[in-house]
Amino acid sequence: MNKDKLNLARWDQRIRRADELAVVYPFAADVLRFYQRVATFQKGLYCYLRESSAANLGHLLPKLPDYLAEIETSAPEPVAQSAREWKSQGADRSHEMLASYWRATSAAGDPEALLASLFLQPYAEHLAEQAETAPRHETPAVCPFCARKPVVGVLRPEGDGAKRSLICLMCSTEWPYGRIICPACGEQTVENLAIYSADQFQHVRVEACGTCGCYIKTVDLTRNGRAVPIVDELATIPLNLWAQQQGYAKVQPNILGI
């Protein structure tokens, strides 16, 4: 399979995985069904960008009304209300809002920011795929393409063990990162780095730092090769609740603001 087909197949893989996990984890079904609808729209927007000769924020604007209409009918009420309010904005204001969120490297937690990030994600992935990121000798804690924070870690098989990577919230760029390093503050003292797992999610774990009080979830593909990190991260809501009860804050909320 060539690179273009592989990139396109990622969207189908995400949509299928959300459907599978909605059955396996009924408590996350509403979240996953909403994500399915969003990802289906995102796939269409991604295809539109790939087939277009120009790809810039202005080029996205004709697709914004359809996106907002989809959100109105499928999103939780605070986000749906934000979509209704956004629809009343003119093209110039919409472009200004998208540009503002595109420039931001930290995600705000309000519904408007969530709307913008979901709409911009296919654009970010498309640009990241076209970019030639220079090799780096260090292990950055932020995305080497867009400088945003990682939303999830992943362990991939390597030799007799596993290699850790981080995945960007916005553009889905994946980059290598040390196994025993906090992605929030760089702590490397083993005694300050806790790992929590639950029998219900044997392939997903919480990695928390006692120094900065942050955590990230990591998906272990050596335990479940069918997992899709950004989708399995969405589905494992009880792990978030455990981490919050312990006083930890997430390094970066996921694409649905959780």
N, C-alpha and C positions, 0 to 999 in steps of 0.2 A: 504494500500500500504506500503511495507516495505521500509527501509531507502534507499537501493540501487536503487529501482525503483523511489523513490522520487527524489534522486539526479540526475538520468538520465532524469527524466521528466522536470527538470528545463531548460535543453537545448532546448527541444521541445517548452516549454512555451516561452522562449526568441525568438525563431525563429518565432513562430506564432504571437507574439505580434509585432515584427518588421514588419511583413507582414500587419497586421491590421493598424498600425500607418502610414505606407507608403501611404495608401489610404486616411486616415483621414487628414494627414499633408503633402500635396504634396511638400511643400518647403523642407522637410526633406527626401524625397523619395530616393534620391541618397545615402545619408548617411545610411539610414535604409536598402536599398537593399544590399549595400556593407557589412553591419554588418550581414545580413542574411547569406551571403555566408561564411563569416568568422566564424560565430557561427556554421554553418553546419560542417565546417572542424573541429572546436574545439570539437564538440560533438563526431566526429569520433576519434579524438586523446584521448579524455577523456575515451571513451570505450576501446581503445587500452591499456591505462594505467591501467584501472580497471581489465582487463583480463590478464595482465602481472604479472609475479611473482616478477619482479624487476622494480623499478621505480626510475630512476635517470636521470640526464641530458644526459649522454651518451646514455641511452636507447631511448631518443627522437630523436637522430640524423637521423635515417633512415627515419623518417617522414618529415624531414625538406625540402627535394627537392620538394615533392608534395605540401607542404604548400607554398613555394616560387613561384611555378608555378601558384597556385591559385591566389596569390596576384598579380602576373604579369598581369593576365587577368582581374582582377576586381577592383584593387585599383586605386586611383587618381595617376597621373603620378609621382609625387615626391616619393611616396611610392613604386610604381611599379619599378621605376628606382633603388631604393635602393635594392629591391628584386633581380633585375638582377645582380647588383654588388655583392650581397651576394652569389649568386649562383656560382660565380667564386672562392670563398674561399674554401679551403680544409676542411676536417672533423675536423682536429685539431684546425684550426682557428675558425671554426663555434662553436665548443665546448667552446673555450675560450671566444668568444663573448657572447654566451648564459650565461655562468657562470658569466661574468661581470655584465650583466643586472639582473641576478637573485640575485646577492649579493646587488645590489643597492636598497636602500629604498626610493629614490626619483626618479621620472620618468623624464628623459630628454625629450625635445620636438622634437628631430630630427626624421626623418623617420626610421632610423635603430632601434632606441629605441622603436618606435611604433611597428615595425615588431617583435622585440624580445618579447615585452610584450604580444602581441596577441598570439604568439606561446606558451609562457610560462603559460598563464592563466589557461588552463585546467590542467596542471601539478600542479600549485599552488592550485587549487580547490581540486584536488585529494588528495594532501598531507594534506591540512587543514581538509578534511573530515576524514582522518585516525588519525589525531592528537587528543589528549585529552588535551584540553586547561583548565588549572586550573581556578577555579572561582576567580574573581577579585572583590575587594571591592571598588576600585576607578573606575572612568569612563575615560579610556584612550582616547586620541585624535587620536591615531594611532591603527592600527589593532593589536589585542592581539596575533595573530598568526605570521604574517610576518612583522609587524611594519611599514607597508605602510599607506599612508594617505587615508581617506575615499573619495570616488568618489560621493556619494549621501547619503542623509538622507532619512529615511522612518518613517512615522507615522502609527502604527498599532493599531487597536481597543483594548482598555483595559478598562473594566468596562464601565463607562459612558463617557470616554474620549479617549485619544490616547497616546501611549507610543512611544517615539522617539528612533530610533536606527541609527547607521551608517553602511555603507556597504563598504568593502575594494575594492580598485581598482583592485588588483591583484587576490586575492584568494576568493573573494566574501564572506568572513566571515562577519557576522553581529553581532554587539555588542551594548548593551544599552548605551545611552548617554543622558544627561540631556536636557530637552526641551529648556531651556533658557541659553545655554552656546555656545559660539563660538568655533567650533572645531579646529580653527586655533590658537587662542591665549588664550582661556579660559575666555574671557570677559563674565560677567554675569549681567552687568548693563543694564536693559531693555531699557533705553533711548539711548544706543549705539548700539542696535541690531534692525535692520530694516527688515521688511518682505514685499516683493513685490509679487503680484500675478496678473494674467491677465485673463480676461473672457474666452479667448481662451483655457486656460489650468487651469481649476478650481481645479484640483487635484495636481498641481505641483506649487511650489512657490520658490522664491529666499529668502534665509536667509543671510543677509549681516551684516558685523560688521564694525562700524564706527571707532573702535579703531585700528584694524590692516588692514582694507581695503580689507578683503577677503570675499568670499561668497561661499555658497554651495546650491545646489537645493535639496529640500525635496519633496518626493512623498507621498501624503496623501491617504493611502488605506482606510480610513474611507469615503472618497469621491468617490473613484473609486477602487473597489476591484479587477477589472480585470487588473489593472496596474502592470507592471513588472518594478521595480524601475530603473535598469540599462538601460533598453530599453527606458522607458518614459523619462529618463534624456537625452538620446541621441536625442530624437525627438523634444524636446522643445527648439530648437535653438534660437528663438526670446528672450527667457528669458536671455540667455547668452549675447545677444547683448545689452539688456537693462542694465544689470549689468556692462558690460564693458563701456558703455556710461556714467555711473555714477561714473566711476573710480575704480570699484571693480575688484579684481583679483580672479580667482577661486582657492579654496583650493587645488584642484587636477584635472587636465584635465582628461577627461574620456578615455575609452579604445581606442577611435579613435583620441585622442589628441586634442579634442575640449574643 
